[in-house]
Amino acid sequence: MSVLAAADRLEIKKDLISLTYCNCPPQRFADHCTRVVSGEVTLANLKPGAIQMERERFDHFVPRALLEKAFAAEWLDLENARELPQMTADRHISLF
């Protein structure tokens, strides 16, 4: 979730068990959740250097698209990350 928030240019704070969206009005959060669930927010949206994807010795020689695919497959669970915002958005939208 933090990677997708960074890709959508949202400021977040993390601790060991939670993620806090900072300076994010409810409608902006709802829009973000909708964009995540729809697949609009991708690793391609990340600012260059936002996440250090080069984890192996020769990764800097690998094309960015391939590196993103490998990074996502090895380190991220995007499928479940796309389900969580829908549940969260549904609950938060109904509160406002």
CORTAGI-V748628 format. One record per backbone hydrogen bond with DSSP energy under -0.5 kcal/mol. CO is the residue of the C=O (numbers start at 1). NH is the residue of the N-H. If there is no record, write none. Layout:
CO&NH  CO&NH
This chain:
1&5  2&6  3&7  4&8  5&10  6&9  11&22  13&20  18&15  19&21  20&13  20&22  23&25  25&29  26&30  27&31  28&32  29&33  30&34  31&35  32&36  33&37  34&38  35&39  35&40  35&41  36&39  40&42  42&45  43&46  47&50  51&53  53&55  56&59  58&61  59&62  63&67  64&68  65&69  66&70  67&71  68&72  69&73  70&74  71&75  71&76  72&76  76&78  77&81  78&82  79&83  80&84  81&85  82&86  83&87  84&88  85&89  86&90  87&91  88&92  89&93  90&94  91&95  92&95  92&96  93&96
